[in-house]
Amino acid sequence: MSTSPIHFGPAQTVLVTGATGFVGQHLVRALVADGHTVIALSRDAARAAARLGVRAIPSLEALAPSDAVDVVVHLAGARIFGRRWTAARKAVLRASRAGITAQIDAWIARTERKPRLLLAASAIGYYGVQAQDDARALDESAPPQPIFMSTLCQEIEAAAQGITRHGTQVGALRFGFVMGRGGALPGLLLPIRLGLGGPLAGGRQVLSWVHIDDLVRAIAHLMQAPQVDGAYNLCAPAACTQHEFARTAAAVLHRPCWFPTPGWPMRLLLGEQSDLVLEGQRVAPRRLQEGGFHFRFATLDAALADLCQ
């Protein structure tokens, strides 16, 4: 995996929520390596401090009004994929994000020096699902849809946007499928490693993805931007179909790719949530690229070759 240093600009103090998660750990380590001071917000502060080697706090109440933070990167929230989206689970997902955002809002209100920037994690689920015969690339101007994964993202972004009233710039980070040696990628690669790779539910659904290094580099890019506002798609410019993903991964891993898998068992097991896998969106990172950001892993074969070596 790439180990090139990532530069975030002049030394700053950065508060990271969700710091012990897959993305959070990568971000914290890159910030520390670049000489920044990191404060990690974690329910298990002692464990987070030991794992990450930074100051960790169990709640924002542990910060004094005089504690100065330059940037907040808000990654915390209950895991979206996994448990079936019952009404109770949907309520948990909403509360886990809105609740922490409200705490951040209240903390900023009482702090003596306001953070200049808040970057809040959202997702490309904002765009809902896209018909498989629709070849359009969805940029940040594309509209949302009246389905749960879209409305959840809308609520996340609206809550974060309210923090601009404190004079803090706010950017919503719409993550694509994040590929790294942790997270969800190893699970997707397992059937391919076992020689069972192939098209899932026909394989035509589009996957918009991003290498974990490029995601952290995009955060670094926005931390150095003179002005941040609205939403940014954090996904590589080369989206692929699910079958293209399986075929490319099989080639990188020197495995066959022929085993078709129907989608109905996943639909039966996960219900509405299965749309995250069985449907897709072709999402374009227009605002990042217009702002001068260059992807180190712009193609799927380059990303998988790096992550599977």
C-alpha positions as CSV (number, residue, x, y, z in Angstrom):
1,M,0.0,0.0,0.0
2,S,1.2,3.5,-0.8
3,T,3.2,5.2,2.0
4,S,3.8,8.5,0.4
5,P,3.5,11.4,2.9
6,I,0.4,13.4,2.9
7,H,0.6,17.2,3.5
8,F,-2.2,19.1,5.2
9,G,-0.6,22.5,5.3
10,P,0.8,24.5,8.3
11,A,0.6,22.9,11.7
12,Q,-2.9,22.9,13.1
13,T,-5.0,21.3,15.8
14,V,-7.5,18.9,14.4
15,L,-10.4,17.3,16.2
16,V,-11.4,14.0,14.7
17,T,-14.7,12.2,15.6
18,G,-14.9,8.5,14.8
19,A,-11.1,8.5,15.0
20,T,-10.9,4.7,15.7
21,G,-12.8,3.8,12.6
22,F,-11.3,2.6,9.4
23,V,-11.1,6.1,7.8
24,G,-10.4,7.8,11.1
25,Q,-7.3,5.7,11.9
26,H,-5.8,6.4,8.5
27,L,-6.5,10.1,8.8
28,V,-5.2,10.5,12.3
29,R,-1.9,8.7,11.5
30,A,-1.4,10.9,8.4
31,L,-2.1,14.0,10.4
32,V,0.4,13.0,13.1
33,A,3.0,12.1,10.5
34,D,2.7,15.6,9.0
35,G,3.2,17.3,12.4
36,H,-0.3,18.2,13.4
37,T,-1.9,18.0,16.8
38,V,-4.9,15.6,16.9
39,I,-7.6,15.3,19.5
40,A,-9.6,12.1,19.0
41,L,-13.3,12.0,20.2
42,S,-14.1,8.4,21.2
43,R,-16.4,6.8,23.7
44,D,-13.4,4.6,24.9
45,A,-10.9,7.4,25.2
46,A,-8.2,5.3,26.9
47,R,-8.3,2.7,24.2
48,A,-8.2,5.4,21.4
49,A,-5.3,7.2,23.0
50,A,-3.3,3.9,23.3
51,R,-4.1,2.8,19.7
52,L,-3.5,6.2,18.0
53,G,-0.9,7.8,20.3
54,V,-2.9,11.1,20.5
55,R,-5.0,12.9,23.1
56,A,-8.4,11.3,23.2
57,I,-11.5,12.6,25.0
58,P,-14.8,10.7,25.8
59,S,-17.0,13.8,25.1
60,L,-16.7,17.4,24.0
61,E,-17.4,18.4,27.6
62,A,-13.7,17.5,28.2
63,L,-12.6,20.5,26.1
64,A,-12.3,23.8,27.9
65,P,-13.6,27.0,26.2
66,S,-10.0,28.1,25.8
67,D,-9.0,24.9,23.9
68,A,-8.3,26.0,20.4
69,V,-9.2,23.7,17.5
70,D,-8.6,24.8,13.9
71,V,-10.3,22.0,12.0
72,V,-13.0,19.4,12.9
73,V,-13.3,16.3,10.8
74,H,-16.6,14.6,11.7
75,L,-16.6,10.9,10.8
76,A,-18.6,9.4,13.7
77,G,-21.8,7.6,13.4
78,A,-23.4,4.1,13.7
79,R,-22.4,1.7,10.9
80,I,-24.9,2.0,8.1
81,F,-24.3,-1.3,6.3
82,G,-24.9,-4.6,8.1
83,R,-28.1,-4.8,10.2
84,R,-31.4,-4.7,8.4
85,W,-33.0,-1.2,8.3
86,T,-35.9,-1.7,10.6
87,A,-37.7,1.4,11.9
88,A,-35.7,1.2,15.1
89,R,-32.4,0.8,13.2
90,K,-33.2,3.8,11.1
91,A,-33.8,5.9,14.2
92,V,-30.4,4.8,15.6
93,L,-28.7,5.8,12.4
94,R,-30.3,9.2,12.4
95,A,-29.6,9.8,16.1
96,S,-26.0,8.7,16.0
97,R,-25.2,11.3,13.4
98,A,-27.5,14.2,14.3
99,G,-26.7,13.7,18.0
100,I,-22.9,14.1,17.6
101,T,-23.4,17.0,15.2
102,A,-25.6,18.8,17.8
103,Q,-22.9,18.2,20.4
104,I,-20.3,19.7,18.0
105,D,-22.6,22.7,17.4
106,A,-23.0,23.3,21.1
107,W,-19.3,23.0,21.8
108,I,-18.5,25.5,19.0
109,A,-21.0,27.9,20.4
110,R,-19.2,28.0,23.8
111,T,-15.6,27.8,22.6
112,E,-13.6,31.1,22.7
113,R,-12.0,30.6,19.2
114,K,-14.2,29.0,16.6
115,P,-12.8,26.3,14.3
116,R,-12.3,27.7,10.9
117,L,-13.4,24.5,9.1
118,L,-15.7,21.6,9.7
119,L,-15.6,18.6,7.3
120,A,-18.5,16.3,7.9
121,A,-18.8,12.8,6.4
122,S,-21.8,12.0,4.2
123,A,-22.1,9.6,1.4
124,I,-22.9,9.2,-2.3
125,G,-26.1,7.5,-1.1
126,Y,-27.3,11.2,-1.2
127,Y,-28.1,10.6,-4.9
128,G,-30.3,7.5,-4.2
129,V,-30.1,4.9,-7.0
130,Q,-29.4,5.3,-10.7
131,A,-31.0,3.2,-13.4
132,Q,-28.4,0.8,-14.9
133,D,-29.0,2.1,-18.4
134,D,-28.4,5.7,-17.3
135,A,-24.8,6.6,-18.3
136,R,-24.8,10.1,-16.8
137,A,-22.1,11.0,-14.3
138,L,-23.7,12.5,-11.1
139,D,-21.8,15.5,-9.9
140,E,-22.6,17.5,-6.8
141,S,-25.5,19.3,-8.5
142,A,-27.5,16.1,-9.0
143,P,-30.7,16.0,-6.9
144,P,-31.4,13.6,-4.0
145,Q,-34.2,11.1,-3.9
146,P,-37.1,10.4,-1.4
147,I,-35.6,7.1,-0.1
148,F,-34.0,6.4,3.2
149,M,-30.3,6.4,2.3
150,S,-30.8,9.7,0.5
151,T,-32.8,11.4,3.2
152,L,-30.3,10.2,5.8
153,C,-27.5,12.0,3.9
154,Q,-29.7,15.1,3.5
155,E,-30.3,15.2,7.2
156,I,-26.5,14.7,8.0
157,E,-25.6,17.6,5.6
158,A,-28.3,19.9,6.8
159,A,-27.3,19.5,10.5
160,A,-23.7,20.2,9.6
161,Q,-24.5,23.2,7.4
162,G,-26.2,24.9,10.4
163,I,-22.8,25.3,12.0
164,T,-21.9,28.0,9.5
165,R,-23.8,30.4,11.7
166,H,-20.7,30.4,14.0
167,G,-18.5,31.6,11.1
168,T,-17.1,28.1,10.6
169,Q,-16.8,27.0,7.0
170,V,-18.5,23.6,6.4
171,G,-18.0,21.0,3.7
172,A,-19.9,17.8,3.3
173,L,-17.8,14.8,2.2
174,R,-19.9,12.4,0.1
175,F,-17.8,9.2,0.4
176,G,-17.9,6.6,-2.3
177,F,-17.0,3.0,-1.5
178,V,-13.7,3.4,0.4
179,M,-11.1,0.8,-0.7
180,G,-8.3,-0.1,1.7
181,R,-6.8,-3.1,3.5
182,G,-9.5,-2.8,6.1
183,G,-13.1,-1.7,5.9
184,A,-15.4,-3.5,3.5
185,L,-12.9,-4.4,0.7
186,P,-11.5,-7.6,2.2
187,G,-15.0,-9.0,2.4
188,L,-15.7,-8.2,-1.2
189,L,-12.4,-9.8,-2.3
190,L,-13.0,-13.0,-0.3
191,P,-15.2,-14.8,-2.9
192,I,-12.7,-13.8,-5.6
193,R,-9.8,-15.1,-3.6
194,L,-11.7,-18.4,-3.3
195,G,-12.3,-18.6,-7.0
196,L,-15.9,-17.7,-6.8
197,G,-15.8,-14.2,-8.4
198,G,-18.2,-13.1,-11.0
199,P,-21.2,-10.9,-11.7
200,L,-23.5,-10.2,-8.8
201,A,-27.2,-9.7,-9.9
202,G,-26.0,-9.4,-13.5
203,G,-23.1,-7.2,-12.6
204,R,-24.3,-4.0,-14.4
205,Q,-24.7,-1.9,-11.3
206,V,-22.1,0.9,-11.1
207,L,-19.7,1.1,-8.2
208,S,-18.2,4.6,-7.4
209,W,-15.1,4.0,-5.3
210,V,-12.1,5.7,-3.8
211,H,-8.7,4.5,-2.6
212,I,-8.2,5.3,1.1
213,D,-5.0,7.3,0.4
214,D,-6.8,9.5,-2.1
215,L,-9.7,10.0,0.4
216,V,-7.2,11.2,3.0
217,R,-5.4,13.3,0.4
218,A,-8.7,14.9,-0.6
219,I,-9.3,15.9,3.1
220,A,-5.8,17.4,3.1
221,H,-6.6,19.2,-0.1
222,L,-9.8,20.8,1.4
223,M,-8.0,21.7,4.6
224,Q,-5.7,23.8,2.5
225,A,-8.4,25.4,0.3
226,P,-9.0,29.1,0.8
227,Q,-12.8,28.5,0.8
228,V,-14.8,25.3,1.5
229,D,-18.6,25.2,1.2
230,G,-21.3,22.7,0.2
231,A,-20.7,19.1,-0.9
232,Y,-17.7,17.3,-2.4
233,N,-17.9,13.9,-4.0
234,L,-15.0,11.8,-2.7
235,C,-14.7,9.1,-5.3
236,A,-12.3,8.3,-8.1
237,P,-13.1,9.6,-11.6
238,A,-13.3,6.1,-13.0
239,A,-16.4,4.4,-11.7
240,C,-16.9,0.7,-12.8
241,T,-19.6,-1.9,-13.0
242,Q,-19.7,-4.6,-10.4
243,H,-18.6,-7.1,-13.0
244,E,-15.7,-4.9,-14.1
245,F,-14.7,-4.7,-10.4
246,A,-14.8,-8.5,-10.0
247,R,-13.0,-9.1,-13.3
248,T,-10.2,-6.6,-12.5
249,A,-9.8,-7.9,-8.9
250,A,-9.6,-11.5,-10.3
251,A,-6.9,-10.5,-12.7
252,V,-4.9,-8.8,-10.0
253,L,-5.3,-11.8,-7.7
254,H,-4.7,-14.3,-10.5
255,R,-8.1,-16.0,-9.9
256,P,-10.9,-17.0,-12.3
257,C,-14.0,-14.8,-12.7
258,W,-16.9,-16.8,-13.9
259,F,-19.3,-17.5,-11.0
260,P,-22.6,-15.6,-11.4
261,T,-24.4,-14.9,-8.1
262,P,-28.1,-13.9,-8.0
263,G,-29.1,-10.8,-6.1
264,W,-32.4,-12.1,-4.6
265,P,-30.8,-13.7,-1.5
266,M,-29.2,-10.4,-0.5
267,R,-32.5,-8.6,-1.2
268,L,-34.3,-11.1,1.0
269,L,-31.8,-10.8,3.8
270,L,-31.2,-7.0,3.8
271,G,-34.4,-5.6,2.2
272,E,-34.1,-1.9,1.4
273,Q,-30.4,-1.9,2.4
274,S,-29.5,-4.2,-0.4
275,D,-29.8,-1.3,-2.8
276,L,-26.4,-0.2,-1.6
277,V,-24.9,-3.3,-3.4
278,L,-27.5,-4.3,-6.0
279,E,-28.1,-0.8,-7.4
280,G,-25.5,1.9,-8.0
281,Q,-24.6,5.4,-9.0
282,R,-22.0,6.7,-11.4
283,V,-20.6,9.6,-9.4
284,A,-18.1,12.2,-10.5
285,P,-15.7,14.2,-8.3
286,R,-16.3,17.4,-10.2
287,R,-15.7,20.0,-7.5
288,L,-12.4,18.3,-6.3
289,Q,-11.0,18.2,-9.8
290,E,-12.1,21.7,-10.6
291,G,-10.3,22.7,-7.4
292,G,-7.0,21.2,-8.7
293,F,-7.1,17.9,-6.9
294,H,-5.3,15.0,-8.7
295,F,-6.1,11.4,-7.8
296,R,-3.0,9.2,-7.2
297,F,-5.2,6.1,-7.9
298,A,-7.5,7.2,-10.7
299,T,-8.1,3.8,-12.1
300,L,-9.4,0.6,-10.6
301,D,-6.5,-1.6,-11.7
302,A,-4.0,0.8,-10.1
303,A,-6.0,0.9,-6.8
304,L,-6.4,-2.8,-6.6
305,A,-2.8,-3.6,-7.6
306,D,-1.7,-1.3,-4.7
307,L,-4.1,-2.8,-2.1
308,C,-3.6,-6.4,-3.1
309,Q,0.2,-6.5,-3.3
